[in-house]
Amino acid sequence: MPNVIAIDGPAASGKSTLAKKLAEDLGYLYFDTGVLYRAVTYLVLQNKIPTHDEIAVTRLAEQSSIDVTSPTVDDGRDYDVCVAGQDITWAIRQPEVEAEVSQVSAYAGVRRALTAQQRRIGQRGRVVMAGRDIGTVVLPEADLKIYLDASVEERARRRFFELQQRGEKLSYEEILTAMKARDRIDSNREIAPLRPAEDAIILNSDNTPIDRVLEMVHQIIARLSEEE
């Protein structure tokens, strides 16, 4: 059995849903690495540090020890997020954190600091990590690397229906334009650009239910286990 599984891919490709379901099946920790950026943003706001102060925000990220572990409370959470013994799992989902996390996560120093923390958590093993640079930067030594892709049109449709269910009024065209722009940024940034690892297995989720994709990953794991 692979001890560390990395699942990367662009926005709305289904990687987080796949990682969560796979972790449940295997009894592993599901680790959405984006929660670390939310945690730092929460701490920045709690400490009344302006999010535009890159030096201060980076220093806080470097000084903060954030931990992600299996859930200890049955309240719908997928994991516990703790800082200095304080449970901030739901606090990092506050709207004010959502509004500022993109700014905080754009800083190179913050990304370097949190990459180290992601590695620390991932190297414990028995983990399925979802992100954009797990197989290429965070844990290039992962036992299994999946890159889950989908066309930008399909991903925009998924996001459109998701937002519709929340009552939000963005049009499909607006979402498609924004997603294309995000893809360009993610793929062309200097630090940890979005791309499959050379040894990643690329799966496409266009017109494929997530349970079928999950079945495909289980088949890959079974084949790897037989080869061992």
N, C-alpha and C positions, 0 to 999 in steps of 0.2 A: 504494500500500500504506500502510495506517495505520502510523505510526512508533511510537506509544505506544497500547497497548490496555489498558483498565481492565476488570476483571471483578470485580464486587461481588455480594454476596448473603449470605443468612443461613447459619448453621452447617449443614453436611451437604447443602447445595444442589447440590454437585458442582463449585463454582467452581474449587477448586484443581486437581482432575483435568482440568477443561476447560482451564484456563490452561496447565497443563504440556503437554498434548497439542498445544495450539495453538502454543505456543512452539517445540516440537520441529518441527512442520510448517513453521513460518516461519523457523526458524533464529535465533530471538530468545532473549533471556534470560528465563527464567521466574523471577519474583520474587514469592515468598510473603511479604508484608510482615510477617507474624507473626514471622518469624525475627529481626527487629530487637528485638522485645520479649524474645525468648528470649536474645538476645545480651546485652542490658542486664542481664537477670536473672542470667545466668552471671557477668558482671563484678561485680555486686553481691555475689554469694556468694563469688567469688574474693577480693574486697576486705574480706570479713567485715563488710559493712554490713547491719544489720538491715533486712529488707524492709518493716517497719512505719515506718521512718524516712523519711517522704516527702521531706523536704528534702534529705537526703543522697543518696537514690536519684535524685531529679530532677537534682541537681547532677552526679552521675556520668553520667547520660544526656546531659546538655548538653555534657559534656567529652569524651565518647567519640566517636571517628570510626569508624563501622562501614561496611564495604564488602561488597557482594554482587556477584559476578561469575560468569560462566559457569564450569562445573566444569573444573578442571585435573587432577583425579585421577579415574581410572576405578574408583571403589569404590561405585557406586550412588548417589552424591550428585546432586542436581539443580542445585546451584550451590555456589560457595565463599562462606563467611562468614568474614571476616577482621577483626581489630582490631589495629592497630599492627603489621601484618605477621604476626600470629599466626593460623594457621588454626584456627578454633573450630567448624567446620561440624558435627562430630559431638558435640563437647563440650556444645553447647547442647541436645542431645537427652537429656541425663542426667535420671534421675528426679527428682533434687533441683531441677533447673531447672523441670521440669514442675510440680512441687508449688508453686512460688512465682511463676510467670509471671503468673497472674491478678491477684495483688496488685500487682505492679509495673506492669502495663499499665493499671491502673485510675487511676493518678495523672495529673492533667491536665498537669502539667509534663513528664512523661515523654512523653505523647502529642504535645505540642507539639514537643518536641525531636526525636522520631523522625519526625514528619510532615515536618520540614525535611530529614531525612536520606533519607527515602523519595523526596521530590521531587528531591533531588540525583541519586540513582541513576536515577530514572525519566526525568529530562530528558536523559539520554545518548541515549535513543531505542533502537529495536529491542528493545522490552521488552514483555512481557505481565505485568501486575501484578494479583495477586489479593488481595482484602481485603474490608473492609466500608465503607470511605469513600474509595476511590481516586477514583471519578468525581465525588464531591461535594466533597471536601476536599483530598486529596493532589495530584491532577492533574486539576482540573476542565477543563483545556485538552486532555485526551487526545483523540486522533484518533477513537477508537472506544470507546464505553462500553457494556458489556453488564451487565445486572442479571439474574443467574440465580436464579430463585425455584423453590420447590416447597412443597407443603403441609407443615405441621408434622408431620402423621401420616406422610407419605412420608419425610420427613427423619429422623424418629425410627426408622422401620423400618430405614432404611439404617444408622444408627448402631448399632441393636440387633444387626443381623447382623454388622457390623464388630467389635463387642465380643465377640460370641459366638465369632468366629473366633480371637480373642486369648485365649479361655478365661475371659473375665470374666462374672460372673453377674448383672449388673443386668437387671431385667425390662423389657419394652417399656413398661409403664406408668410406671416410674420414669424412664426415658429421655425419654418424652413429656412428663412433668411438668417435668423439668429443662430441656428444650428450649423449652417454652412460657415458662418463667421467663426463660431467656436471651434469647429474642426480645423480651420486654417490656423487659428492661434495655437491650439493644442499640438498640431503637427509641426509647426515651424518655430516654436519657442526654443531658445538656446539651451535651457535646462530641462532635461528629461522630456524630450518631445514624444508625442504619442506615436508609437510604431510597434509592430509585433517584434518580440525577441526572435533571434535567428532560429532558435530551436522550439519556438511556440507552435502549437497545433492551432491552425486557424479554422474557426467554425463560423458559418454565416447563418444568422437567425431570420433572414427574410422569409416570410410565409411559413415559418416553422414555430409551432407552439413551444413554449419554454420547457414543458415536460418532455418533449421529444429531444430538445437540445440536452437536457439533463440525462436522458437515457443514453445519448451518444457519448457523453463524458464518462458515464459509468462503464460503457463498453471499452473506452480508451483505457480506463483504470484497470479493468479486468485483463485487457491485453498486456498492459505493462507488467502486471503482477505475474502473468504466465511467463513472460520473458525473463523475469527475475529468477 
